[in-house]
Amino acid sequence: MRVRYFAWLRSRLNRAEEAVAPPPGVTTLNGLIDYLATLSPGHAAVFEDRSVIRAAINQVFADLDASFAPGDEVAFFPPVTGG
Amino acid sequence: MRVTRVQAAAFDPGAELAAFTASAPDAGAVVSFTGLVRGQDHAGQPLTAMTLDHYPGMTDAQVAAIAEEAAKRWPLQGLLVIHRFGRLLAGEPIVFVATASAHRRAAFEAADFLMDWLKTKAPFWKLEEGPGGETWVDAKAEDDAAAARWE
């Protein structure tokens, strides 16, 4: 699946998106974060404090305990600061 | 008319307001708000520019949904939202909201609501540029509190 990153997550990971293959059984965003944090020390650092992480599934805001399906577009980013 | 635009291009708030007002001939009140890129950060340090990151696709849908919510809550004869993305220099307009209604209170409240929700529910992120380098702007608790007034 493809995971997208915005704002400082993208800067710190030095990528806007990546293809990842979480193990079967990873069905929630929290589970996905647990998996992503194992990929590299950089991932672990970015996801260390998940109180500052927001997410969307298929471009709709989602809580971190929400479930996603294979093929969904998942994105992680900080709280928004537009306007 | 209800129009929302998410764009990189600069816009002229005066020209937008004139065209918007002309499009709502039956309105008794038109309220507009223009947000500008500040020349200073919150610590008073000078800023030269700001880059607005956004989530293409999601941004348009969210801004349209926020406009739809405003139109549902207030009796509006017109609504316009323009939000820029990309790199903007200090002093440039970054966001523009206009509302038209029969009476002023609905127009004021709807514009206020639109700005509060744009700040907290539209997927934009600000990267400030100053002499000290680049800094991502943190979300502010007071923006969340302002948005919560409308729940």
Chai-1 contact restraints between the chains, C-beta under 6 A:
chainA,res_idxA,chainB,res_idxB,connection_type,confidence,min_distance_angstrom,max_distance_angstrom,comment,restraint_id
A,F6,B,D53,contact,1.0,0.0,6.0,A-B,restraint_1
A,F6,B,Y55,contact,1.0,0.0,6.0,A-B,restraint_2
A,A7,B,D53,contact,1.0,0.0,6.0,A-B,restraint_3
A,A7,B,W125,contact,1.0,0.0,6.0,A-B,restraint_4
A,A7,B,W136,contact,1.0,0.0,6.0,A-B,restraint_5
A,W8,B,W136,contact,1.0,0.0,6.0,A-B,restraint_6
A,Q59,B,G57,contact,1.0,0.0,6.0,A-B,restraint_7
A,Q59,B,M58,contact,1.0,0.0,6.0,A-B,restraint_8
A,P79,B,A139,contact,1.0,0.0,6.0,A-B,restraint_9
A,V80,B,P123,contact,1.0,0.0,6.0,A-B,restraint_10
A,V80,B,F124,contact,1.0,0.0,6.0,A-B,restraint_11
A,T81,B,W125,contact,1.0,0.0,6.0,A-B,restraint_12
A,T81,B,K126,contact,1.0,0.0,6.0,A-B,restraint_13
A,T81,B,V137,contact,1.0,0.0,6.0,A-B,restraint_14
A,T81,B,A139,contact,1.0,0.0,6.0,A-B,restraint_15
A,G82,B,L118,contact,1.0,0.0,6.0,A-B,restraint_16
A,G82,B,K119,contact,1.0,0.0,6.0,A-B,restraint_17
A,G82,B,A122,contact,1.0,0.0,6.0,A-B,restraint_18
A,G82,B,F124,contact,1.0,0.0,6.0,A-B,restraint_19
A,G83,B,V95,contact,1.0,0.0,6.0,A-B,restraint_20
A,G83,B,M115,contact,1.0,0.0,6.0,A-B,restraint_21
A,G83,B,L118,contact,1.0,0.0,6.0,A-B,restraint_22
A,G83,B,K119,contact,1.0,0.0,6.0,A-B,restraint_23
